[in-house]
């Protein structure tokens, strides 16, 4: 056994791992994101919203609690965690191939044969044996080391995949919550508008009875009431369905969702630091996952190349055997054997060559997928930067429009009360003002959804 161990160690020392060692591909990264604010100081160019913790980005306490609940209970998060456990187990199985397999055994036999003749009298035989056996498939060409390298990369890929799920869940909960708060605001606006228009309708009916208003004025006032009233049940439907969707993200049965700050109170910074594009390669989970897949595919080329070379196996057994149990562990009862085998593939009908080509093609596929993931990430960041800036500008203009329609509505009512305008003008002004208020709330929502999208595109949300 000592000789066997020395031989194995000597062979491993001169052994090598065939196949290419991984080198990160050269990536053409831009100096800055397209659409990044040009007003940011160069000293802070390395700062990025993606480096911020999600509880610093979303400061509503109720939203923070919803996100924590989702991170604990969301089924996608739990499924991703089980994938990590599977990859850990697979790594352990693969790594075990690098080591010898040791087995211990004990055997006992007692046999009695009857007398057959005077030449073959009866006898009783008792035999006992204890042995230890070793089988070691030497990793002379690095086959098992490359398999372990691939399994380790796959484990890291699943871990980054889990972080990508965390990022997605954080963004999805935040976006769903903002949408819910926008629907709440729209419902409150519709109810307050309905109450105001119902008061106006009662006043118009009184004026019509006294001859100060026409039946047309009454019908037009009714139109205003019905326009506001019809939005309420539809908004209530949307709110209930949005709560159901958010409940599923939390890993719960459909239920009511607690509310925190109003939509307008959810902070939105005037500018968002995007950081350096080169840092995105280290921070975004899907990019890191794609790179680990590439590392695993690269290691599989070494596995395929090692199949061309001889397989070396060492075996050994040591133990004791005796026909007398009392003498089982005497030195004279010892037994051992050692062996070595070498098997060289001679004819595989092109199977080995095809296996190598398959591994190389899969590595090229993972390389292209890695590069595609990177440029897709750059596009998402650029789109999100543009969306956030332009949605902010749109919201500012919508605020001006809403202020103008509000003043127009006030003036038209004032003129109508003094006979200077028809009720049709009042109808038009109130309709425009109501629509402008709803559009303003949608613009406020879009600005916050763009912030969520940008945070997700920059790879933020998985930091715990």
C-alpha positions in Angstrom: 0.0 0.0 0.0 2.9 2.3 0.7 4.3 1.6 -2.7 0.9 2.2 -4.3 0.6 5.6 -2.5 4.1 6.7 -3.6 3.4 5.7 -7.2 0.2 7.6 -7.2 1.7 10.7 -5.7 4.6 10.6 -8.3 2.2 10.3 -11.2 0.1 13.2 -9.9 3.1 15.4 -9.5 4.1 15.0 -13.2 0.5 15.1 -14.4 -1.1 18.0 -16.1 -4.6 19.4 -16.8 -5.2 19.5 -20.5 -7.5 22.0 -22.1 -7.5 25.9 -22.1 -7.3 27.9 -18.9 -10.0 30.5 -18.7 -9.2 34.1 -19.6 -11.9 36.8 -19.5 -12.7 37.8 -23.0 -11.9 41.4 -24.1 -15.1 43.4 -24.0 -15.5 46.8 -25.7 -17.0 48.8 -22.9 -17.9 52.5 -23.6 -16.4 55.2 -21.4 -19.9 56.3 -20.4 -23.5 55.3 -20.8 -25.5 56.8 -23.6 -28.0 59.1 -22.0 -26.0 59.6 -18.8 -26.4 63.1 -17.3 -23.5 65.2 -18.6 -23.7 67.5 -15.6 -22.4 64.9 -13.2 -18.9 65.8 -11.9 -16.1 63.6 -13.1 -14.9 62.9 -9.6 -18.2 61.1 -8.8 -18.3 59.2 -12.1 -17.6 56.0 -10.3 -20.6 56.4 -8.0 -23.6 54.4 -9.1 -27.2 54.0 -8.0 -26.6 50.3 -8.5 -24.3 50.2 -5.5 -27.0 51.5 -3.1 -28.8 49.2 -0.8 -32.5 48.8 -1.8 -33.7 50.2 1.6 -31.8 53.4 0.9 -33.4 53.7 -2.6 -36.9 52.9 -1.5 -37.4 54.7 1.8 -41.2 54.1 2.4 -41.2 51.9 5.6 -44.3 50.0 4.4 -42.6 49.3 1.0 -39.5 48.1 2.8 -41.5 45.6 4.9 -43.2 44.3 1.8 -39.8 43.8 0.1 -38.5 42.0 3.1 -41.5 39.7 3.1 -41.1 39.0 -0.6 -37.4 38.2 -0.2 -38.3 35.6 2.5 -41.4 34.1 1.0 -41.4 34.6 -2.7 -41.4 31.3 -4.5 -39.0 32.3 -7.2 -36.5 33.2 -4.5 -37.0 29.9 -2.8 -36.7 28.0 -6.1 -33.4 29.8 -6.9 -32.1 28.9 -3.4 -32.8 25.2 -4.0 -30.9 25.4 -7.3 -27.9 26.6 -5.3 -28.2 23.6 -3.0 -28.4 21.3 -6.0 -25.3 22.8 -7.5 -23.4 22.5 -4.1 -24.3 18.8 -4.0 -23.3 18.3 -7.6 -19.9 19.9 -6.9 -19.4 17.6 -4.0 -20.2 14.6 -6.2 -17.9 15.7 -9.0 -15.0 16.6 -6.7 -15.2 13.2 -5.0 -13.9 11.7 -8.3 -10.5 13.2 -7.7 -9.9 11.0 -4.6 -9.5 7.3 -4.1 -12.4 5.1 -3.3 -11.7 3.1 -0.1 -13.8 0.2 1.0 -13.6 -2.1 4.0 -15.0 -5.6 4.3 -15.2 -8.5 6.6 -16.2 -12.1 5.7 -16.8 -15.2 7.8 -17.5 -18.7 6.6 -18.2 -21.9 8.5 -18.7 -25.1 6.6 -19.2 -28.8 7.6 -19.1 -31.7 5.1 -20.2 -35.2 6.0 -18.1 -38.2 5.6 -18.1 -39.5 2.0 -15.7 -42.5 2.4 -12.7 -43.5 4.4 -10.7 -41.5 2.0 -12.9 -38.4 2.5 -13.8 -38.2 6.2 -16.1 -35.4 7.6 -14.6 -32.1 8.4 -15.5 -28.6 9.7 -13.9 -25.5 8.2 -14.0 -22.0 9.7 -12.6 -19.1 7.6 -12.5 -15.4 8.5 -11.2 -12.5 6.5 -10.9 -8.7 7.0 -9.6 -6.5 4.2 -9.3 -2.9 3.1 -9.5 -2.1 -0.6 -8.5 1.0 -2.6 -9.4 2.0 -6.2 -7.9 5.2 -7.5 -8.6 6.6 -11.0 -5.6 8.9 -11.3 -6.4 12.4 -12.6 -3.2 12.4 -14.6 -4.6 14.5 -17.4 -6.8 16.7 -15.3 -10.1 15.3 -16.4 -11.6 15.3 -12.9 -10.0 18.6 -12.0 -11.6 20.2 -15.1 -15.0 18.6 -14.2 -14.6 20.1 -10.7 -13.8 23.4 -12.2 -16.9 23.3 -14.3 -19.0 22.2 -11.4 -17.6 25.0 -9.2 -18.4 27.6 -12.0 -21.9 26.2 -12.3 -22.4 26.6 -8.6 -21.3 30.2 -8.8 -23.6 30.7 -11.8 -26.6 29.5 -9.8 -25.6 31.8 -6.9 -25.5 34.8 -9.3 -28.8 33.5 -10.7 -30.3 33.6 -7.3 -29.1 37.2 -6.9 -30.6 38.1 -10.2 -33.9 36.8 -8.9 -33.5 38.9 -5.7 -33.0 42.0 -7.9 -36.0 41.1 -10.0 -38.2 40.6 -6.9 -37.1 43.9 -5.3 -37.9 45.8 -8.5 -41.2 44.0 -9.1 -42.5 44.7 -5.6 -41.5 48.3 -5.8 -43.0 48.8 -9.2 -46.2 47.0 -8.2 -46.5 49.1 -5.0 -46.0 52.4 -6.9 -48.7 51.3 -9.3 -51.0 50.5 -6.4 -50.4 53.9 -4.9 -51.1 55.6 -8.2 -54.4 53.8 -8.5 -55.3 54.8 -4.9 -54.6 58.5 -5.8 -56.7 58.2 -9.0 -59.5 56.7 -6.9 -59.3 59.5 -4.3 -59.3 62.1 -7.1 -62.3 60.5 -8.8 -64.3 60.4 -5.6 -63.5 64.0 -4.7 -64.3 65.1 -8.3 -67.6 63.2 -8.2 -68.6 64.8 -4.9 -67.8 68.3 -6.3 -69.7 67.6 -9.5 -72.7 66.3 -7.6 -72.8 69.5 -5.6 -72.6 71.4 -8.9 -75.5 69.3 -10.3 -77.7 70.1 -7.3 -76.9 73.8 -7.8 -77.7 73.6 -11.5 -81.0 71.9 -10.8 -81.9 74.7 -8.4 -81.0 77.3 -11.0 -83.1 75.5 -13.6 -86.1 75.5 -11.4 -85.8 79.2 -10.9 -85.3 79.8 -14.6 -81.7 80.8 -14.3 -80.4 77.7 -16.1 -81.6 75.6 -19.0 -82.4 71.9 -19.2 -79.3 71.7 -21.4 -77.2 73.0 -18.5 -78.7 70.3 -16.3 -77.9 67.5 -18.8 -74.3 68.8 -19.3 -73.9 68.9 -15.5 -75.1 65.3 -15.4 -72.5 64.3 -17.9 -69.8 65.6 -15.6 -71.2 63.6 -12.8 -71.4 60.4 -14.8 -68.0 60.8 -16.3 -66.4 60.9 -12.8 -68.7 58.2 -11.4 -67.9 55.7 -14.2 -64.1 55.7 -13.3 -64.7 54.6 -9.7 -65.7 51.0 -10.2 -63.0 50.4 -12.8 -60.4 51.8 -10.5 -61.6 49.7 -7.6 -61.3 46.6 -9.9 -57.8 47.6 -10.9 -56.8 48.1 -7.2 -58.1 44.7 -6.1 -56.3 43.0 -9.0 -53.1 44.9 -8.3 -53.3 43.8 -4.6 -53.7 40.2 -5.8 -50.6 40.5 -8.0 -48.6 42.0 -5.2 -49.7 39.3 -2.8 -48.4 36.6 -5.2 -45.0 38.4 -5.2 -45.1 38.2 -1.4 -45.7 34.5 -1.6 -49.1 34.9 0.0 -52.7 34.2 -1.0 -54.5 37.2 -2.4 -55.2 39.7 0.4 -55.3 43.4 1.1 -52.0 45.3 1.0 -51.0 47.9 3.7 -50.3 51.4 2.5 -47.5 53.8 3.3 -46.5 57.1 1.8 -48.5 58.6 -1.0 -47.1 58.3 -4.5 -46.1 62.0 -4.6 -44.1 61.5 -1.4 -41.9 58.7 -2.9 -38.6 60.5 -3.4 -37.1 60.9 -6.9 -33.7 62.5 -7.2 -33.2 65.2 -9.9 -30.2 63.2 -11.3 -29.1 59.6 -10.9 -25.4 58.6 -10.9 -25.0 55.7 -13.3 -21.4 54.9 -12.6 -18.8 53.4 -15.0 -19.9 50.9 -17.6 -16.9 48.7 -16.8 -18.2 48.2 -13.2 -21.5 46.9 -14.5 -19.6 43.7 -15.6 -18.8 43.0 -11.9 -22.1 44.1 -10.4 -25.0 42.9 -12.6 -25.9 39.3 -11.5 -27.0 38.2 -15.0 -23.6 39.2 -16.5 -21.7 37.3 -13.7 -24.0 34.3 -14.2 -23.3 34.3 -18.0 -19.5 34.5 -17.3 -19.6 31.6 -14.9 -21.5 29.6 -17.5 -18.7 30.4 -19.9 -16.1 29.3 -17.4 -17.9 26.0 -17.0 -18.1 25.5 -20.8 -14.4 26.3 -21.1 -13.5 23.7 -18.5 -15.6 21.1 -20.3 -13.2 21.4 -23.3 -10.4 20.1 -21.0 -12.7 17.2 -20.0 -13.2 16.3 -23.7 -9.5 16.6 -24.5 -8.6 14.3 -21.5 -10.7 11.6 -23.0 -8.1 11.2 -25.8 -5.4 10.1 -23.3 -5.0 6.8 -21.3 -6.9 6.2 -18.2 -4.7 5.1 -15.3 -6.2 3.1 -12.4 -4.5 1.9 -9.3 -6.0 -0.8 -7.1 -4.8 -2.4 -3.9 -6.1 -4.7 -1.1 -4.6 -5.4 2.3 -6.0 -7.5 5.1 -5.8 -10.8 7.0 -7.3 -14.2 6.5 -7.2 -17.2 8.7 -8.9 -20.6 9.3 -8.5 -20.0 13.0 -10.3 -17.0 14.4 -7.8 -16.6 17.2 -5.0 -16.2 14.6 -6.9 -13.8 12.4 -4.7 -10.8 13.2 -1.4 -12.6 13.4 1.3 -11.3 11.1 1.4 -14.6 9.4 -2.2 -14.2 8.4 -1.7 -11.0 6.4 -2.6 -10.7 2.7 -2.2 -7.9 0.1 -2.2 -7.3 -3.6 -1.6 -4.2 -5.7 -2.3 -3.5 -9.4 -2.2 -0.8 -12.0 -4.0 -0.6 -15.3 -3.7 1.7 -18.3 -6.4 1.9 -20.9 -5.9 3.9 -24.1 -8.8 4.6 -26.5 -7.9 3.1 -29.9 -11.1 3.3 -32.0 -14.2 5.3 -31.0 -15.6 5.9 -34.6 -15.1 9.6 -34.2 -16.9 9.8 -30.9 -14.0 11.5 -29.0 -13.5 14.0 -31.8 -17.2 14.8 -31.9 -17.2 15.2 -28.1 -14.4 17.8 -28.3 -16.1 19.7 -31.1 -19.3 19.7 -29.1 -17.6 21.1 -26.1 -15.9 23.8 -28.2 -19.2 24.7 -29.9 -20.9 25.0 -26.5 -18.1 27.2 -25.3 -18.5 29.5 -28.3 -22.3 29.6 -27.6 -21.6 30.6 -24.0 -19.1 33.2 -25.1 -21.6 34.8 -27.5 -24.3 34.6 -24.8 -22.0 36.4 -22.4 -21.3 39.2 -24.9 -25.0 39.5 -25.8 -25.9 39.8 -22.1 -23.4 42.6 -21.7 -24.6 44.7 -24.6 -28.1 44.0 -23.6 -27.3 45.3 -20.1 -25.8 48.5 -21.6 -28.9 49.0 -23.7 -31.1 48.6 -20.6 -29.1 51.1 -18.6 -29.2 53.6 -21.5 -32.9 53.1 -22.1 -33.6 53.6 -18.3 -31.5 56.7 -18.1 -33.3 58.3 -21.0 -36.7 57.1 -19.7 -36.0 58.6 -16.2 -34.8 62.0 -17.6 -37.6 62.3 -20.1 -40.3 61.1 -17.8 -39.2 63.7 -15.3 -39.4 66.4 -18.0 -42.8 65.2 -19.1 -44.0 65.2 -15.5 -42.8 68.8 -15.1 -44.7 69.9 -18.2 -47.8 68.0 -17.1 -47.7 69.9 -13.8 -47.8 73.2 -15.8 -50.6 71.9 -17.9 -52.6 70.8 -14.9 -52.1 74.2 -13.3 -53.3 75.9 -16.4 -56.4 73.7 -16.8 -57.2 74.2 -13.1 -57.1 78.0 -13.5 -59.2 77.7 -16.7 -61.7 75.6 -14.8 -61.9 78.3 -12.1 -62.3 81.1 -14.6 -65.0 79.3 -16.6 -67.1 78.7 -13.5 -66.6 82.3 -12.4 -67.7 83.6 -15.9 -70.7 81.2 -16.0 -71.9 82.4 -12.6 -71.9 86.0 -13.9 -73.4 85.1 -17.3 -70.2 85.6 -19.2 -69.8 81.9 -20.4 -72.0 79.0 -21.4 -72.2 75.8 -19.4 -70.6 74.1 -22.3 -67.4 76.0 -21.5 -67.7 74.8 -17.9 -68.2 71.3 -19.1 -65.1 71.5 -21.4 -62.9 73.1 -18.7 -63.8 70.6 -16.0 -63.3 67.6 -18.3 -59.9 68.9 -19.3 -58.9 69.6 -15.7 -60.0 66.1 -14.6 -58.1 64.5 -17.4 -55.0 66.6 -16.7 -55.0 65.5 -13.1 -55.2 61.9 -14.0 -52.4 62.3 -16.6 -50.3 64.1 -13.9 -50.6 61.1 -11.6 -49.7 58.7 -14.4 -46.7 60.9 -15.2 -45.6 60.8 -11.5 -46.0 57.0 -11.6 -43.9 56.7 -14.8 -41.1 58.8 -13.3 -40.9 56.4 -10.3 -41.2 53.3 -12.4 -38.3 54.6 -14.5 -36.3 54.9 -11.3 -37.1 51.3 -10.4 -36.1 50.2 -14.0 -32.8 52.1 -13.8 -32.0 50.7 -10.4 -32.6 47.2 -11.8 -30.6 47.8 -14.9 -27.7 49.0 -12.9 -27.7 45.7 -11.0 -29.0 47.0 -7.7 -31.2 45.1 -5.3 -29.3 41.9 -4.5 -27.0 43.5 -1.9 -28.3 42.3 1.5 
